[in-house]
Amino acid sequence: MCDAMRDKIAALLQGSVRAPAHTDTTNKLQSAALTPVLDYSDEGGAREGGLVWRGCSAGCDTEDGTAGTLSDGNLNPGDKLEGSDAAADDPVHLKRRVGLFSGVALIVGTMIGSGIFVSPSGLLERTGSVGISFIIWMACGLLSLLGALAYAELGTMNTSSGAEYAYFMDAFGGPPAFLFSWVSTLVLKPSQMAIICLSFAKYAVEPFVSECEPPDALVKLVAVISIVMILAVNCYSVNLATNVQNIFTAAKLVAIAIIVCGGAYKLILGNTRHLQEPNFASSTATLGNIATAFYTGLWAYDGWNNLNYVTEEIKNPSRNLPLSIIIGIPLVTLCYALVNVSYLAVMSVSEMADSEAVAVTFGNRLLGPMAWLMPLAVTISTFGSANGTLFVAGRLCFAASREGHLLDILSYVHVRRFTPAPGLIFHSLIAVAMVLYGTIDSLIDFFSFTAWIFYGGAMVALIVMRYTKPHAPRPYKVPIIIPYIVLVVSSYLVVTPILDKPQWEYLYATAFILGGLLVYIPFVKWGYSLPFMDKITVFLQMVLEVVPTSTTFEY
């Protein structure tokens, strides 16, 4: 890195401690301004392994050896902190910028991705029945709502970011929380991002290669470009990311409205024969098929817990978190029911089951020369869903790293923009690798099986804390029967496919989860640190302009 870059970052982050303008500025910056120390916060005590920019962030040393904070007054002219809430002595931490509308948009925007435009065919194929497929669609919506309501209690009880990670820490302690962060950071969230971006790329390139199947290399290239674009948006500004989410959520609801209106038009004309076919007699579903059909349906609903990952950034979370859930998930369930009816008003059951992209087939049948609107609608929907997925994924990295369960650099935020840039970049790199080397089907199966292990674990955490922390403040409290119902269903979804049709993938997933203990014991429990990590952390701080955060929250 050149001296000019080092001088720029030193001037920005060093606060009132200015390095003298002479030739050994670089050496002084490395030896003084970036000395690895313990990071002490007002509430949390020492955070081991933290690297502190001296004179720049909450808990760091000023010229007289006292604790100082990063403020507008310490920055160079023009380096104003983003947003109107950057007070003069405000410590570096995530800001509460997600209101009720943005909360609903985040839930709806991440839930409505590619699933409703693709999944109906897989669900019909696995059930062989319109009636059973409709029941499963509605049951998936109900299960998502019940799970989200239970998460609302957990999220208002513990208002730190990280969702399941934070709840496992409260209920069970370090090892289960680490295993969740291990699997989610390396597999669940990146695979979810990869699936959505591959779907986006497939529909984005399809209109340009309508004569044949889109080349796999082109699809993967577009998927990688989309990840880079979404990463840039999320690193630049929290406000920009939430505004993008709001806009794309509104756009995808317009696409849903087009499908529903088209289906209603056909029903008014009397096209009801596909809805009048025998609904249950043709079913060939087994218990195992029903469980995997739930996987397909629940993939379309996944994202119902995403708001809990950004609790630290929600305005008035005790009100807006449960209210966003109560508004958002029933809205998605209603949309999915109407869309499925609309599909059957235009296509037969066999046509839906044989279609790889039900929405595109629907558009070709109904919209004529305007059929291109459907691939466009799917690309808009998937891009918005990917944006929301990365938004919450970075917060999981941030929360786990802050507790010392991941690389320390992943808990740092940008000094001016207050975005968890290292965590966002880390997730994006893994997602790119999965795009290059994975397929949509293999990623979905692995994702669904593993995700429901931890959803069930969160229900156990809620039940346990009802007894171990009975007097803890709970601004929102659900009937105890709800977590028990979700726990039973999640156990069914995990165990039944293994018993009905054992596959090596399930064993691999379980082994990967338990393999996290081989990392936890030496690096977290025993505190072993690789000798070169401090140098890497310092280098990344300089390149990314990021600093450790305060553990204080806005209320």
N, C-alpha and C positions, 0 to 999 in steps of 0.2 A: 504494500500500500504506500502511496506517495506521501511526502511530508505535508503537502497541502491538505490532503484529506484528514490526516491526523490532527493538524492544527485546527481545521474547521470543527471537527468533532470535539476536540478539547475545549475550544471556545464555547461551543454550544452546551456541553454537559458539565464543564468544570465549575460553572456558576461564578461566584465572586473570586475564586482562586484562579488567577490568570497566570499561565506559564510565561516566563520572560521570553522576549523575542530574540533568541540566540540559536546557534546551530544545534545544540543538544536538546532542543524541545522534545524531540521524539523519545529520547532516553528518559527525560524527566516524566513525560506522560506515562510511559510504560512502568516506571518504577514507583511513581507517587500517585498519579491520578487513577491508576487501574490496579492498585494493590489488592489482591484477594484478602478479604476480611470477613468476619461474621457479620451478618446483616441483622441488626437489632431493630425491632419495631416496638411501638408503644405497648401493644397488647401481646404480641406473639412470642417475645423472647428471641433467642438466637435461632436463625435459620441456617443450618449447617450447609456448607458448600457454596454459599452465596458470594458472588463477586459484586463489590460495590464501587460505583464511580464516586471517588472522593469529591465532596463538595457539590453533589448534583442531585441526589435522590433522597427520599425519606430514609432516615436512619444512617446517612453517610456523614463523613467527617468534614467540617469546614476548616478554615485556616487556623482557628483557635482550638481545634480539637473537639468542638461541641457538635451535637447532631444538627444537621441542616435539612432543608427541603428544597425541592425543585419548584421554582415559581417563575411567573412572568418576569419578575424583577431580575432574575438570574440569567435570563436569556439575552442574546444579542438582539438588536433592533430588527424587527421583521420576523423573529422566530416566535410568534405568539402561539399560545396553546390553542388547539382546536376547540371550538364550542364556546358558548357564553358563560359556562360554569367553571372556567379555569381561573379560580380565584388566585389572589396574589401569593398565598402560602399554601396552596392546595397540594397535597402529596400525590405522587404518581400512582394511580389506580384506575380500574375500569369505572366509567361514568354511567350513571343511570339515564339512558336516553331512549329506552324502549317503552313506549306508552301502550295503552289498551289497543289502539288500532294496529300499531306495529306488532303487538303480541299476537293478535288474531291473524294478521297477515303472515307472521312467521309460522304459525301452526298450519294454517290453510295452505300457505305457499310451499312448505316442505312436505306436507302430506299429499297434495295433488301434484304428482310428478308424472312419470310415464305409466304408472300402474294402471290407472283407470282406462288408458288408451290401449293397453296391451294385455293386462291380466285377465279380462273376461274370457278370452279364448282358453287360457290354461285352466281356469276354474271349471268351465264347461267340460273340457276334456277329461278332467279328473273326477268329476261327479256324474257326468252323463245325463244330467237332469237340470232343466230350467228352474224347477221349484227348489231343489236343494242348493243350487248355486245362488239363488236369491236369498235363501235363509242364511247361507254362509256370508254373503256380502253384508247383510244386516247384523249378523252376529259379530263379524269383525268390527263393525262400527261401534256396537255396544261394548265389546271387550276393550276397544281403544278408549272409549269414554270412561269406563270404570277404572281402567289403569291410569288414565290421566287425572281423574279425580283423586285417586290415591296419591299420585305424584304431587298433586296440588297441596295436600296436607304436608308431605315431606318438604316441598319447596318453600312453604310459608313457615315451617318450623326451622329449617336451616336455609338461610337466604344467601349462602355462598354459591358460586357457580360450580358446575361439574356434575349435577344431577346424581346418578347412581353412585358415582365416586364419593361425593360428599356424604350421601346417606349410609353407604357401607362403612365409611370412617366413623360416623356417629354410632352405628349399631354394632359393628363387629371389630373395628380397629383396622390396623394397617394391612395385614396380608390379603383379605378379600378385596379391599379397596384397590390395592396394587394390582391384583389379578385382573380386576375390571379395567383399570387404566391401561394395563399391558395389552389386553385383547382389543379394547376399543381403539386405542391409539394406533396399534399396528395392523388391525384387521377390520373391525366393524365400521368405523367412520370412513376410513379410506376406501373400503370396498363399496360402501354406500355411495360415496362420491364417484367412484369409477363406474358403477352401474348406471347412475343417472347420466353421467357425461357420455358414456357409450351410447345410451339411448338417444341423447340429444344429437350426437354426431350422425347416427344412423338416419334419423329423420331430416337432419339438416342437409345431407348430401343426396338423399333419395330423389328429390325433384330434378337434380342435374344429371342423374344416371338412370333415368326411368326405364331404359331399355334392358337393363340387367341389374344383377345384385351389386350394391355398392362395394367397391374394392375394400378389403379389410384394412389395408395400409392407409387409405384415405380416411376411413372412419376413425381409426386410431389417431391419426394426425389431427383431425378436427376436434376430437375429444381432448387431446392434450392442449390444444390452443384454447379451448373453452375453460379448462382448469386454470391456465395461466391468466386469462382475462378475469375470472372470478377471484383469483388470488389477489390480483392488482386492486380490484374494487374493495375487497375486505381489508387489505393492508392500508389503503389510502385513508379510509374514514369509516367510522361506525355509522355516522349519519348517512353517508352515501350507500353503504351496504343495506341499511334498513329501507332507504328510499327505493333502491333497486328492487328489494323484496316486495315492497308495497305495490310498485308499478306492475311487476310481473304477476303478482297475485291477482290484481284486478284484471289483467289481460287474460289469464287462464280461466277466470270466472266467466269472462265474455265468451271464450271458446266453449266452455261447458254449456253456456246459455244457447249457443248456436246449435249444439247437438240436441239439447232438450227441445228447442223450438222446432227443429227439423223432425224429431220423433213425434212431437205433438201434432204437427201438420199431417204426417202420415196416419196417425191414429184417427184424426178427425175425418180423413178420407176413407176410413174403414179398414185399414191394414192392421188387423188384430189377430190374424190367424196364427202367427207364431207364438203369441201369448196364450192362445187357447189350446195349444198342444198339450198332451198328457204331461204333467209336470214331475211326477215321481215314479211312474211305472217303468220308465226307461233307465232308471238309475242303476249303475253298476258299481257304485262307490263302496269301498271297504273302510274300516276304521282308519287304516293307514292312508288310504287315498283322501279321506276327509281331512286328516291332519295336514297332509301336504297341500290340499286345496286351501286350507286355512293359511298356510305359508304364502300361497299365491295372493290370496285376498289381503292378508295382513301386510304384505309388501306394499300394496297400494295405500294402506292406511299408515304405514310407518312414518314417523315424524311427530306423533302425538305427544311425545315426551320432550321434544326439542326445546321448548321454552324453558324447561328446568335447567338447561345447561347455561343459560344466560341470566340467571336470577339476580346476580349482582348488578346487572344493567337494566333491570325492569324498574320503572317508576312505581312506587307504592305496591310492592309485590304481593302483600297480603290481600289486596283487592284485585289487582290486575291479572295476577297469575291464574287464580281459579275462574275469574270472569272470562278471560281469553279462552280458556279450555271449554267452558260451558257454551260459549258462542261458536268457537271454531270447529270443534269435532262434530256436533250435530249438523252444522252447515255442510261439512264434507260428506257425511253419511247421506244426507238428503240429495246432494249432487250426484253421488254414486248410484243411488237408487233410480233417480230420474234418467241418468245416462244409460243404465242397463235396460230400462224399459224402452228408451229411444232406439237403442241398438236393435232390439227385437222387433221394433216396428218397421225396420228397414231390411234386416237380414234374418235368414233362418238360423236355427240352432246349429246345423251342420256348417253353414257358412261362417258363423262366428267361431266355431271350434277350429276350423281349418285356417283362419286368418291369423297371420303373424302380427298384424297391426290393425286391430278392429276399427279404430277411429279412421284410419286411412281408407279402408274398405267402405265404411259408412259414408265418407265424403265422396268417394267415387260413385256410389250408388245414388246419392241424393243431390249433391251440389253441382254436378255437371262441370262446366268450365271453371267453376269456383272451387273445385276439389282441392286445389293447392292450399286452401285455407287450413285443412286438417293437419298436414305435415307441419305447417307454420305454427299451428296451435300447440302441437306436441313439442316442438322445439322451444317455444316460449315457456311452456309449462315445465319442461325438464331443466331449462337454464335457471329459472327462478328457484326450482327445488334444489338444484346444486348450489346456488348461492346461499340459501338458508342452511344447507347441510354443512358447508365449510364454515359459515358464521358460528355455528354451535360447536363444531369440532375443535376449532382453535381454543375455545373456552375450556374444553375438557383437558387439553394439554396444559393450559395455564393453571388450572386448579390442581391437577396431580403434581405438576412440577413444583408448585409453591409449597407442597407438603414434603418435598424431597423424594418423590416416587418416580420422577422422570428427570431428564437432564435439566440442570438448573436454568440454562438459557431459555428453555421453553416457558418459563414463568415471567419473562421480561416483556415489557410493553414499549412501544415507540415513544420517544421522549416528548414529541409534540402531538401526535395523533391519538395516543392512548389506545392503540390497537395491538393485540397480542401477535405481532408479526412473526416471531420465531415459530410459535405453535401452528399458525396458518401455513407457513412455508413447509414445515415438517410434514403436516398432513397432506399437502398438495404433492410433495415429492413421492410419498408412498402411493397416493392415488394414481399418479402418472405411471409408476411401475406396474400397478395392477391393470391399468388400461393397456399397457404394452404387452403384458404376458397372460392376461386372463380373458374369460368370456363372461357374458351376462348371466347365462344359466348357472354356471359353476359358482359365480360370486353370490347370486341370490340364495342358493341352497345353503351355502356356508354361513351367510349373513343371518338368515332366518333362524336356523337351528341355534346358533351361538347367542343371538340377541335375546331369545326367549329364556335362556338360562338366567341371564342377568335381570330381565324384567321380573321373573319369579323371585329372584334374590332380593329385589327392591321391595316386593310385597312382604317377604320375611322380615326385612329390616323395619318396615312400618309396624308390623305386629310385635316384634321384639321390643321396639322403643315405646309401645303402649304400656309395657310392663316395666321396662328398665328406666324410662324417663316419663312417668305418669304426669308430673307437674310441669313439664316443659311447655312453654307458650305454644299454642296451636291456633293461630288466627282462623284457620279453616280446618275442619275435622270431618272425616267421612265415617259412615257406619262401618263397624269392624267387619261386617260380612263382605264388604267390597274387596278388600285385599285377599280374603280367603278365596273368593270366587276366582279372582285373577290368578292366584297361586295355583289353584286346581287346574285351570285351563292351561296355564303355561307348562305345568308338569305333564299334562296330556300331550301338548304339542312337542315337547322334547322327547318323551319316552316312547310314544306310540310309533313314530316312524322307525325308530331303532328296532323295536320288537317286530313290526310288520315286514320291514324290508331292510335288514342291516346293510350298511354300506361303510366302506373304509373311511369315507369323508367324516362321518360322525366320530370315529375313533381319533382321526387326525385333529379334529376340533377340540376334543376333550384333552388330548395329549398336549396341544398347544397351550390351552388354558393352564393346566397343571405345571407345564414347563416354565411358566412365569416364576414359580418358586425358586428355580435355579438362578434366576436373576435377583429376586427379592432378597434372599438370604445374604449373599456376599455384599451387594451394592447398597442395600437399604438397611437391613437389620444390623450388619456388621460395619457399615459405613465405609467400605472400601471405595476408593476413588482412583481412577486411572491418572497417572502423573501428568499426562499431556492435556487433560481436560481444561485446566485453568487457562492455558494459552489459547485453546480453541474458543473458550468462552469470551476472553478478552478480544480476540480477533473478530468474532461475530458481533460483539457489542459495538465495535468501531464501525464495522461494515453496515450494520442494520440500524444504528443509532437507537439502541434499546437500553433500558435500565431496569433494575429490580423494582418491584412495586411495594407500596405500603399495604399492610394487611387491614387497614381501616376501610370501612365501607361507607357509602352514602346511604342515608335512610330517608 
